[in-house]
Amino acid sequence: MTDVLTSADPIVWPNGKKAAAAFTFDVDAETPLLAADPSLAQRMGLIAHQAYGPLVGVPAILKAMREVGVRGSFFVPGYTALRYAEQIRMIVADGHEIGHHGHLHEPLAGVTEAQERTFLERGLDALHKICGVTPKGYRAPIWELNWRTPALLGEAGFLYDSSLMDADYPYELAYGDQGRSLVELPINWILDDWQQFAYIPGFSGCGVIETPAKAIALFTAEFEAMRANGGLWVLTCHPFLSGRPGRVAALKGLMQHVADCDDVWLAPLEEIAEYVRSQKLTPRTLNEPNPSL
């Protein structure tokens, strides 16, 4: 038998809505750089570039969201919460969701189960210490899960994950052999501002700086298509990128457009995950491939 992977089925959205949408933010600050190379902590200019996210970008994004009346989800590494406690508490005070995003934005590829547990525990401890939050949602650094990760998340009490790219619709991701599952809220590189704006000298995966207009056109085209298909549109932004004045102004316009669409349910991911869980969907299994087939 060969492995056959099929797309998750469409979902019936609440209150007659035909699609759902969420604005999400990964408040990485300097964590991706420090996780890749701790010696980068000595580069003051580079650290200042990343610090713009929590220091300036987060307040600017929060202001735009207040003015439009949008609530979203902010995925925060534990280290970011400890280093920028005031800014993370501002997010909570404005009524937004806080999600788990590792501790030091540690890539999961190649780490042991014990190390992965430590990343989870340190992140949880930091978020609880700084803002009294026990997150229900998880987003893997670099959007890379291990095959064991869903079981670890379930064991730790998470409701949902938002790291996979195999569907346009939410689904229940089965893990283990006891009928357990996590709600999966899919994402995609198309809907990530990193691909549009990230320029960090000497850091891999960076180099292109697009105009806000081009990025918003891409995000809007995907939104309208997902709206027509009845799917879940999840935009991922980074405050050190999208928090710049011209970009946050463009992002605010996109927020207003999505909020004005009466047939779209706009909500934080936690609320969307709770609704998906209430639908009692049959869990879907994603099996590790067998290269010998």
C-alpha positions as CSV (number, residue, x, y, z in Angstrom):
1,M,0.0,0.0,0.0
2,T,1.2,3.5,-0.8
3,D,0.8,6.6,1.3
4,V,-2.1,8.8,0.0
5,L,-2.4,12.2,1.5
6,T,-5.6,14.0,0.9
7,S,-6.7,17.6,1.8
8,A,-8.8,18.2,4.9
9,D,-12.5,18.6,4.2
10,P,-14.3,22.0,4.2
11,I,-15.8,23.1,7.5
12,V,-19.2,24.7,8.2
13,W,-18.4,28.1,9.8
14,P,-20.5,29.6,12.6
15,N,-23.3,32.2,12.1
16,G,-23.6,31.6,8.4
17,K,-20.1,32.8,7.6
18,K,-18.5,31.3,4.5
19,A,-14.9,31.5,5.5
20,A,-12.6,32.4,8.5
21,A,-9.5,34.6,8.9
22,A,-6.9,35.5,11.5
23,F,-4.2,38.0,11.8
24,T,-1.2,36.4,13.7
25,F,2.2,37.8,14.7
26,D,5.4,36.0,15.6
27,V,7.2,38.2,18.1
28,D,10.6,36.8,17.5
29,A,12.8,39.8,18.3
30,E,16.4,38.6,18.3
31,T,15.6,34.9,19.1
32,P,16.1,33.4,15.6
33,L,19.5,35.0,15.4
34,L,20.6,33.9,18.9
35,A,19.3,30.3,18.3
36,A,21.4,30.1,15.1
37,D,24.5,31.6,16.6
38,P,24.8,33.0,20.1
39,S,27.8,35.0,19.1
40,L,25.5,37.3,17.2
41,A,24.6,38.8,20.6
42,Q,27.8,40.9,20.2
43,R,26.5,42.6,17.1
44,M,24.8,45.7,18.5
45,G,23.4,46.9,15.2
46,L,21.9,43.6,14.4
47,I,20.3,43.2,17.8
48,A,18.9,46.8,17.5
49,H,17.4,45.8,14.2
50,Q,15.5,42.9,15.8
51,A,14.6,44.9,18.9
52,Y,12.6,47.3,16.8
53,G,9.9,44.5,16.7
54,P,8.9,44.6,20.4
55,L,10.0,48.2,21.1
56,V,8.3,49.9,18.2
57,G,6.5,47.4,15.9
58,V,4.3,45.8,18.6
59,P,2.9,49.2,19.9
60,A,2.3,50.3,16.3
61,I,0.5,47.1,15.4
62,L,-1.6,47.2,18.5
63,K,-2.6,50.7,17.8
64,A,-3.7,49.8,14.3
65,M,-5.7,46.8,15.6
66,R,-7.4,48.9,18.2
67,E,-8.4,51.4,15.5
68,V,-9.9,48.8,13.2
69,G,-11.3,46.7,16.1
70,V,-9.4,43.5,15.3
71,R,-8.2,40.9,17.8
72,G,-5.4,38.5,16.8
73,S,-2.9,35.9,18.0
74,F,0.7,36.7,19.0
75,F,3.1,33.8,19.2
76,V,5.9,34.7,21.6
77,P,9.1,32.9,22.4
78,G,9.7,32.6,26.2
79,Y,13.0,34.6,25.9
80,T,11.1,37.4,24.1
81,A,8.6,37.6,27.0
82,L,11.4,37.7,29.6
83,R,13.4,40.4,27.7
84,Y,10.4,42.5,26.6
85,A,7.9,42.0,29.4
86,E,6.3,45.4,29.2
87,Q,5.5,45.0,25.5
88,I,4.1,41.4,25.9
89,R,1.9,42.6,28.7
90,M,0.6,45.3,26.4
91,I,-0.6,42.6,24.0
92,V,-2.5,40.8,26.7
93,A,-4.0,44.0,28.0
94,D,-5.4,44.7,24.6
95,G,-7.3,41.4,24.6
96,H,-5.2,39.4,22.1
97,E,-4.2,35.8,22.4
98,I,-0.7,34.7,23.4
99,G,0.6,31.5,21.8
100,H,3.8,29.5,22.4
101,H,6.7,29.8,19.9
102,G,9.5,28.0,21.6
103,H,11.8,29.5,24.2
104,L,14.7,30.8,22.1
105,H,13.0,30.1,18.8
106,E,14.9,26.8,18.8
107,P,14.7,24.8,15.5
108,L,13.3,21.3,16.3
109,A,15.1,19.4,13.6
110,G,17.6,17.0,15.0
111,V,16.9,17.7,18.7
112,T,16.2,14.9,21.2
113,E,12.8,14.4,22.8
114,A,14.2,15.6,26.1
115,Q,15.5,18.8,24.5
116,E,12.1,19.4,22.9
117,R,10.3,19.0,26.2
118,T,12.7,21.5,27.7
119,F,11.9,24.1,25.0
120,L,8.2,23.6,25.7
121,E,8.6,23.9,29.5
122,R,10.8,26.9,29.4
123,G,8.5,28.8,27.1
124,L,5.4,27.9,29.1
125,D,7.1,29.0,32.3
126,A,8.2,32.3,30.9
127,L,4.8,33.2,29.4
128,H,3.1,32.3,32.7
129,K,5.6,34.3,34.7
130,I,5.4,37.4,32.6
131,C,1.7,37.6,31.8
132,G,0.0,34.9,33.7
133,V,-1.0,33.1,30.5
134,T,-1.1,29.3,29.8
135,P,-1.3,29.3,26.0
136,K,-3.7,26.9,24.2
137,G,-1.9,27.4,20.9
138,Y,1.6,26.4,19.6
139,R,3.5,27.5,16.5
140,A,6.8,25.8,15.9
141,P,9.9,27.9,15.2
142,I,10.5,27.9,11.4
143,W,7.2,26.0,11.2
144,E,9.0,22.7,11.5
145,L,7.5,20.0,13.7
146,N,9.0,16.6,14.5
147,W,6.7,13.6,14.1
148,R,6.6,13.2,17.9
149,T,5.7,16.9,18.5
150,P,1.9,16.6,18.3
151,A,2.0,14.0,21.1
152,L,4.2,16.3,23.2
153,L,1.8,19.2,22.7
154,G,-1.2,17.1,23.6
155,E,0.6,15.9,26.7
156,A,1.4,19.5,27.7
157,G,-2.3,20.5,27.4
158,F,-2.3,22.4,24.1
159,L,-5.6,22.7,22.1
160,Y,-4.1,23.5,18.7
161,D,-1.0,23.8,16.5
162,S,-0.5,26.2,13.7
163,S,2.6,25.0,11.9
164,L,1.5,22.6,9.0
165,M,0.8,23.4,5.4
166,D,-1.2,20.4,4.1
167,A,-4.7,21.9,3.9
168,D,-6.9,24.9,3.3
169,Y,-9.2,24.0,6.2
170,P,-8.7,23.3,9.9
171,Y,-8.8,19.7,10.9
172,E,-8.2,17.4,13.9
173,L,-4.6,16.0,13.6
174,A,-4.5,12.5,15.1
175,Y,-1.5,11.4,17.2
176,G,-0.8,8.2,19.1
177,D,-3.1,5.2,19.2
178,Q,-5.7,6.3,21.7
179,G,-7.9,8.4,19.4
180,R,-6.3,11.7,20.6
181,S,-5.8,14.7,18.4
182,L,-4.8,18.4,18.2
183,V,-6.7,21.0,16.2
184,E,-4.5,22.0,13.2
185,L,-4.9,25.5,11.8
186,P,-2.8,25.5,8.6
187,I,-0.5,28.2,7.5
188,N,1.6,28.8,4.4
189,W,4.7,30.7,3.2
190,I,2.5,32.7,0.8
191,L,1.0,34.4,3.8
192,D,4.2,35.2,5.7
193,D,5.7,38.7,5.7
194,W,9.2,37.2,6.2
195,Q,9.3,36.2,2.5
196,Q,8.4,39.8,1.5
197,F,10.4,42.0,3.8
198,A,13.2,40.2,5.6
199,Y,16.7,41.6,5.0
200,I,19.2,40.7,7.7
201,P,22.8,40.8,6.5
202,G,24.6,37.5,6.9
203,F,21.5,35.6,8.0
204,S,20.2,32.8,5.8
205,G,16.7,33.0,4.3
206,C,16.8,36.8,3.9
207,G,17.6,39.3,1.2
208,V,14.5,40.5,-0.6
209,I,12.7,43.7,0.3
210,E,9.4,44.2,-1.5
211,T,7.1,47.2,-1.4
212,P,4.1,47.1,1.0
213,A,1.8,47.3,-2.0
214,K,3.2,44.2,-3.5
215,A,3.0,42.2,-0.3
216,I,-0.6,43.4,0.5
217,A,-1.6,42.5,-3.1
218,L,-0.3,39.0,-2.6
219,F,-2.0,38.6,0.8
220,T,-5.3,40.0,-0.5
221,A,-5.4,37.7,-3.6
222,E,-4.9,34.7,-1.3
223,F,-7.6,36.0,1.1
224,E,-10.2,36.5,-1.7
225,A,-9.5,33.0,-3.0
226,M,-9.7,31.4,0.4
227,R,-12.9,33.4,1.1
228,A,-14.4,31.9,-2.1
229,N,-13.3,28.4,-1.2
230,G,-14.6,28.7,2.4
231,G,-11.3,28.0,3.9
232,L,-9.2,29.5,6.8
233,W,-6.9,32.4,5.9
234,V,-4.1,32.9,8.4
235,L,-1.7,35.8,7.9
236,T,1.7,35.6,9.8
237,C,3.6,38.8,10.4
238,H,6.7,39.7,12.4
239,P,6.6,43.0,14.3
240,F,10.3,43.8,13.4
241,L,9.2,43.6,9.7
242,S,5.5,44.6,9.4
243,G,5.7,47.1,12.3
244,R,7.6,49.6,10.1
245,P,5.5,52.7,9.4
246,G,4.8,52.2,5.7
247,R,4.1,48.5,6.2
248,V,1.9,48.8,9.3
249,A,-0.2,51.4,7.4
250,A,-0.7,49.0,4.6
251,L,-1.4,46.2,7.0
252,K,-4.0,48.3,8.7
253,G,-5.8,48.8,5.4
254,L,-5.8,45.0,4.9
255,M,-7.2,44.5,8.4
256,Q,-10.0,47.0,7.5
257,H,-10.8,45.2,4.3
258,V,-11.0,41.8,6.0
259,A,-13.0,43.2,8.9
260,D,-15.5,44.7,6.4
261,C,-16.3,41.4,4.8
262,D,-19.5,40.4,6.5
263,D,-19.3,36.8,5.2
264,V,-15.9,36.1,6.9
265,W,-15.4,35.2,10.6
266,L,-12.4,37.2,11.8
267,A,-11.1,35.9,15.2
268,P,-8.0,34.9,17.1
269,L,-6.8,31.4,16.4
270,E,-7.8,30.2,19.9
271,E,-11.4,30.9,19.2
272,I,-11.3,29.3,15.8
273,A,-9.7,26.2,17.3
274,E,-12.3,26.0,20.0
275,Y,-15.0,26.1,17.4
276,V,-13.3,23.4,15.3
277,R,-13.0,21.2,18.4
278,S,-16.7,21.6,19.1
279,Q,-17.5,20.2,15.6
280,K,-16.2,16.8,16.7
281,L,-14.5,16.2,13.4
282,T,-13.0,12.7,12.6
283,P,-9.3,13.0,13.3
284,R,-7.0,12.8,10.3
285,T,-3.7,10.8,10.4
286,L,-0.6,12.2,8.7
287,N,1.9,9.3,8.5
288,E,5.6,9.6,8.3
289,P,6.7,8.7,4.8
290,N,8.6,5.5,4.0
291,P,11.4,6.4,1.5
292,S,11.8,2.7,0.6
293,L,8.4,2.5,-1.1
